[in-house]
């Protein structure tokens, strides 16, 4: 394999291994947060739950307070 083929293979493996962290806003959120958001889902129309869940988790992920940086 050539240099670019090796690089492509490594990048592809990396995307498969860690891709959800890039596309899933809840990938690094604590399970307690995900469970709490799930408790809200009965209040949401079934056809909108996936979109609403994604939006809520995305907002939490974006604005999550990180006390480890203090």
C-alpha positions as CSV (number, residue, x, y, z in Angstrom):
1,X,0.0,0.0,0.0
2,X,1.1,3.5,-0.7
3,X,1.4,6.3,1.8
4,X,-2.0,7.8,0.9
5,X,-3.7,4.4,1.1
6,X,-2.3,3.8,4.6
7,X,-3.4,7.3,5.6
8,X,-6.8,6.8,4.2
9,X,-7.2,3.5,6.0
10,X,-6.1,5.0,9.4
11,X,-8.4,8.0,9.0
12,X,-11.3,5.7,8.1
13,X,-10.7,3.5,11.1
14,X,-10.5,6.6,13.3
15,X,-13.8,8.0,11.9
16,X,-15.5,4.7,12.6
17,X,-14.1,4.5,16.1
18,X,-14.8,8.1,17.1
19,X,-17.3,9.4,14.5
20,X,-20.2,9.4,16.9
21,X,-18.4,12.0,19.1
22,X,-18.4,14.3,16.1
23,X,-22.0,13.8,15.1
24,X,-23.8,12.8,18.3
25,X,-24.2,15.8,20.7
26,X,-24.8,13.4,23.6
27,X,-21.7,11.2,23.0
28,X,-19.8,12.7,25.9
29,X,-22.7,13.7,28.2
30,X,-23.2,11.8,31.4
31,X,-25.8,9.0,31.3
32,X,-27.9,10.9,34.0
33,X,-28.3,13.8,31.6
34,X,-29.5,11.5,28.8
35,X,-31.9,9.7,31.2
36,X,-33.3,13.0,32.3
37,X,-34.0,14.1,28.7
38,X,-35.7,10.8,28.1
39,X,-38.1,11.6,30.9
40,X,-39.3,14.6,28.9
41,X,-40.1,12.5,25.8
42,X,-43.7,11.5,26.8
43,X,-44.6,15.2,26.6
44,X,-43.4,15.4,23.0
45,X,-45.3,14.3,19.9
46,X,-43.9,10.9,18.8
47,X,-43.0,12.1,15.4
48,X,-41.0,15.0,16.8
49,X,-39.1,13.1,19.6
50,X,-36.0,12.3,17.7
51,X,-35.5,16.0,16.6
52,X,-36.4,17.4,20.0
53,X,-34.1,15.0,21.8
54,X,-31.2,15.9,19.5
55,X,-31.8,19.6,20.0
56,X,-32.0,19.4,23.8
57,X,-28.9,17.3,24.0
58,X,-27.1,19.6,21.6
59,X,-28.0,22.7,23.7
60,X,-26.9,21.0,26.9
61,X,-23.6,19.9,25.2
62,X,-22.9,23.4,23.9
63,X,-23.6,25.1,27.2
64,X,-22.6,22.5,29.7
65,X,-20.7,23.9,32.7
66,X,-17.3,22.3,33.0
67,X,-16.0,22.7,36.6
68,X,-12.7,20.9,35.7
69,X,-11.4,24.1,34.0
70,X,-11.4,26.0,37.3
